[in-house]
Amino acid sequence: MTLDGKVALVTGGSRGIGAATALRLAEDGADVALTYQHNAARAAEVVEQIKHLGRRALAIQADSADAAAVSAAVRATVAEFGGLDVLVNNAGVGFVGALAETSLEDVDRVLAVNVRGVFAATQAAAGVLGDGGRVITIGSCVTDRVPGPGMALYATSKAAMVGLTRALARELGPRGITVNLVHPGPTDTDMNPADGPYAVDQRALTAFDRYGRPSEVAAAVAYLASSGAGYVTASVLSVDGGHAA
Ligand SMILES: NC(=O)c1ccc[n+]([C@@H]2O[C@H](COP(=O)([O-])OP(=O)(O)OC[C@H]3O[C@@H](n4cnc5c(N)ncnc54)[C@H](OP(=O)(O)O)[C@@H]3O)[C@@H](O)[C@H]2O)c1
């Protein structure tokens, strides 16, 4: 149990990569809080699964676009579990659209969740993380290789995570906190189903000609959360099936 006695908060933990991550961290011994936006029933299912593993769990409704809600989620986690050791910035929204058809409202909406929400959660968490703390953000393989047109807004939002991760690794390192980024490739979730409209092309760009599983991304997060990754910071760990090769 590499995370025995640790407390984790996973944003967007009700489905997909976030749910798999919440479960994996619990399997490794952590108590886990997770946020969600709309889907209370799915969040409650993940909480039940974590409790079955013998860990404590908490679902918190918190729209990542609402900074007050995000920092309240950090406070609620600390109030429930007595601290916070691992923040996983997973909540995110996808966007595909040509530049000419992307409105500035689209820009504000996507950046509010994918960038501002991550900044707000990390700011709130940094106030309570101690020595050995972990900040792990889910970026995207589109930062390393853009598979086709229509990705400008989404790629912009995820590329921002590279700068944020490196800068915060410098800023929080002296306190013993690591800050890392995971770049999933095409991963079979509601956001990007393996039988969806873009699936064949995305699959073909991987070395395995297959989508990744949420649990494969979760395994990378679990490694970065573990004490074994104590000297790993400012890194980008790609779990992309070779998409960037
Ligand atoms: N799937 C891929 O191929 C892929 C590839 C690279 C990177 N990623 C990134 O991986 C992360 C997870 O993606 P996914 O594919 O697992 O997505 P998903 O299947 O759409 O699940 C998204 C999760 O985030 C939550 N969420 C969405 N908007 C939110 C908001 N404004 N505030 C709080 N929670 C919110 C959802 O909550 P509700 O259930 O309440 O809606 C859900 O739990 C994202 O950052 C995504 O950009 C995904």
The ligand as an SDF file (V2000), in Angstrom:
LIG
                    3D

 48 52  0  0  0  0  0  0  0  0999 V2000
  -10.1080   10.7640  -23.1920 N   0  0  0  0  0  0  0  0  0  0  0  0
   -9.0430   11.1660  -23.8740 C   0  0  0  0  0  0  0  0  0  0  0  0
   -8.7590   10.6910  -24.9900 O   0  0  0  0  0  0  0  0  0  0  0  0
   -8.1250   12.2050  -23.2830 C   0  0  0  0  0  0  0  0  0  0  0  0
   -6.8760   12.3960  -23.9130 C   0  0  0  0  0  0  0  0  0  0  0  0
   -6.0060   13.3360  -23.3950 C   0  0  0  0  0  0  0  0  0  0  0  0
   -6.3550   14.0660  -22.2820 C   0  0  0  0  0  0  0  0  0  0  0  0
   -7.5740   13.8730  -21.6930 N   0  0  0  0  0  0  0  0  0  0  0  0
   -7.8920   14.6890  -20.4990 C   0  0  0  0  0  0  0  0  0  0  0  0
   -8.1530   13.8240  -19.4130 O   0  0  0  0  0  0  0  0  0  0  0  0
   -9.0670   14.4330  -18.5020 C   0  0  0  0  0  0  0  0  0  0  0  0
  -10.2460   13.5100  -18.2520 C   0  0  0  0  0  0  0  0  0  0  0  0
  -10.8730   13.2550  -19.4960 O   0  0  0  0  0  0  0  0  0  0  0  0
  -11.9460   12.0850  -19.7080 P   0  0  0  0  0  0  0  0  0  0  0  0
  -11.7510   11.6200  -21.1020 O   0  0  0  0  0  0  0  0  0  0  0  0
  -11.9170   11.1370  -18.5820 O   0  0  0  0  0  0  0  0  0  0  0  0
  -13.2820   12.9780  -19.6840 O   0  0  0  0  0  0  0  0  0  0  0  0
  -14.8240   12.5810  -19.4230 P   0  0  0  0  0  0  0  0  0  0  0  0
  -15.0380   11.1490  -19.7190 O   0  0  0  0  0  0  0  0  0  0  0  0
  -15.6000   13.5970  -20.1840 O   0  0  0  0  0  0  0  0  0  0  0  0
  -15.0170   12.8460  -17.8560 O   0  0  0  0  0  0  0  0  0  0  0  0
  -14.8590   14.1640  -17.3970 C   0  0  0  0  0  0  0  0  0  0  0  0
  -14.9290   14.2000  -15.8900 C   0  0  0  0  0  0  0  0  0  0  0  0
  -14.6600   15.5600  -15.4990 O   0  0  0  0  0  0  0  0  0  0  0  0
  -15.8130   16.0960  -14.8700 C   0  0  0  0  0  0  0  0  0  0  0  0
  -15.9800   17.4800  -15.3040 N   0  0  0  0  0  0  0  0  0  0  0  0
  -16.1610   17.9520  -16.5540 C   0  0  0  0  0  0  0  0  0  0  0  0
  -16.2770   19.2930  -16.5230 N   0  0  0  0  0  0  0  0  0  0  0  0
  -16.1700   19.6530  -15.2170 C   0  0  0  0  0  0  0  0  0  0  0  0
  -16.2340   20.8870  -14.5290 C   0  0  0  0  0  0  0  0  0  0  0  0
  -16.4490   22.0360  -15.1860 N   0  0  0  0  0  0  0  0  0  0  0  0
  -16.0830   20.8840  -13.1850 N   0  0  0  0  0  0  0  0  0  0  0  0
  -15.8930   19.7290  -12.4960 C   0  0  0  0  0  0  0  0  0  0  0  0
  -15.8380   18.5230  -13.0930 N   0  0  0  0  0  0  0  0  0  0  0  0
  -15.9810   18.4970  -14.4410 C   0  0  0  0  0  0  0  0  0  0  0  0
  -16.9890   15.2210  -15.2640 C   0  0  0  0  0  0  0  0  0  0  0  0
  -17.9920   15.3310  -14.2620 O   0  0  0  0  0  0  0  0  0  0  0  0
  -19.5690   14.9780  -14.5190 P   0  0  0  0  0  0  0  0  0  0  0  0
  -19.6400   13.4730  -14.4950 O   0  0  0  0  0  0  0  0  0  0  0  0
  -20.3090   15.6170  -13.4020 O   0  0  0  0  0  0  0  0  0  0  0  0
  -19.8930   15.5410  -15.8570 O   0  0  0  0  0  0  0  0  0  0  0  0
  -16.2840   13.8610  -15.3380 C   0  0  0  0  0  0  0  0  0  0  0  0
  -16.0920   13.3230  -14.0450 O   0  0  0  0  0  0  0  0  0  0  0  0
   -9.4360   15.7770  -19.1380 C   0  0  0  0  0  0  0  0  0  0  0  0
   -8.6380   16.7990  -18.5910 O   0  0  0  0  0  0  0  0  0  0  0  0
   -9.1200   15.5630  -20.6050 C   0  0  0  0  0  0  0  0  0  0  0  0
   -8.8670   16.7760  -21.2680 O   0  0  0  0  0  0  0  0  0  0  0  0
   -8.4640   12.9570  -22.1530 C   0  0  0  0  0  0  0  0  0  0  0  0
  1  2  1  0
  2  3  2  0
  2  4  1  0
  4  5  1  0
  4 48  2  0
  5  6  2  0
  6  7  1  0
  7  8  2  0
  8  9  1  0
  8 48  1  0
  9 10  1  0
  9 46  1  0
 10 11  1  0
 11 12  1  0
 11 44  1  0
 12 13  1  0
 13 14  1  0
 14 15  2  0
 14 16  1  0
 14 17  1  0
 17 18  1  0
 18 19  2  0
 18 20  1  0
 18 21  1  0
 21 22  1  0
 22 23  1  0
 23 24  1  0
 23 42  1  0
 24 25  1  0
 25 26  1  0
 25 36  1  0
 26 27  1  0
 26 35  1  0
 27 28  2  0
 28 29  1  0
 29 30  1  0
 29 35  2  0
 30 31  1  0
 30 32  2  0
 32 33  1  0
 33 34  2  0
 34 35  1  0
 36 37  1  0
 36 42  1  0
 37 38  1  0
 38 39  2  0
 38 40  1  0
 38 41  1  0
 42 43  1  0
 44 45  1  0
 44 46  1  0
 46 47  1  0
M  CHG  2   8   1  16  -1
M  END
$$$$
